[in-house]
């Protein structure tokens, strides 16, 4: 298979941030805080969706919500 170089489809400097920009560091405090906020958001959304599924009695709406969630999880699974 042909190896495509980034210079063939990206402009020069695409991998460098603006002057003074803080570089990403895995495991830094900034990253940990961001991950905590992200997972808190995910948890809140999941709890809200599960609550809506238990409260809304009309089956087609519940089915479509679960179908949408299943599709989201499938896409995430296939993307990783």
C-alpha positions in Angstrom: 0.0 0.0 0.0 1.3 3.5 -0.9 2.4 5.6 2.0 0.9 9.1 1.6 3.0 11.9 3.2 1.2 14.7 5.1 3.0 17.3 2.9 0.9 16.0 0.0 -2.4 17.0 1.5 -1.7 19.4 4.4 -0.2 22.9 4.4 3.1 23.7 6.0 2.9 24.3 9.8 -0.4 22.3 10.3 1.1 20.5 13.3 2.4 23.5 15.2 0.2 25.8 17.2 0.3 29.6 17.4 3.2 31.4 19.1 2.9 31.0 22.9 0.4 28.1 22.6 0.7 25.5 25.4 1.6 22.1 23.9 -0.6 19.1 24.8 0.8 16.9 27.6 -0.8 13.6 28.4 -1.6 13.3 32.1 -1.3 17.0 32.9 -3.6 18.7 35.4 -5.3 20.5 32.5 -5.9 17.3 30.7 -7.2 15.5 33.9 -9.6 18.4 34.6 -10.9 18.3 31.0 -11.4 14.5 31.1 -13.3 14.9 34.4 -15.6 17.5 32.9 -16.1 15.3 29.7 -17.0 12.2 31.7 -19.3 14.1 34.0 -21.1 15.4 30.9 -21.4 11.9 29.5 -22.7 10.6 32.8 -25.3 13.3 33.1 -26.5 12.7 29.5 -26.7 9.0 30.0 -28.7 9.4 33.2 -31.1 11.9 31.5 -31.7 9.5 28.6 -32.3 6.6 30.9 -34.7 8.7 33.0 -36.5 9.8 29.8 -36.8 6.1 28.7 -38.4 5.2 32.0 -40.8 8.2 32.1 -42.0 8.4 28.5 -44.7 5.6 28.2 -45.2 5.8 24.4 -43.3 2.8 23.0 -42.2 4.2 19.6 -40.5 7.2 21.2 -38.6 4.9 23.6 -37.7 2.5 20.8 -36.4 5.3 18.6 -34.3 6.8 21.5 -32.8 3.4 22.2 -32.2 2.8 18.5 -30.4 6.1 18.3 -28.3 5.3 21.3 -27.5 1.9 19.9 -26.4 3.6 16.6 -24.2 6.1 18.5 -22.5 3.3 20.4 -22.0 1.3 17.2 -20.4 4.2 15.4 -18.1 4.8 18.4 -17.2 1.1 18.6 -16.4 0.9 14.9 -14.4 4.2 15.0 -12.1 3.1 17.8 
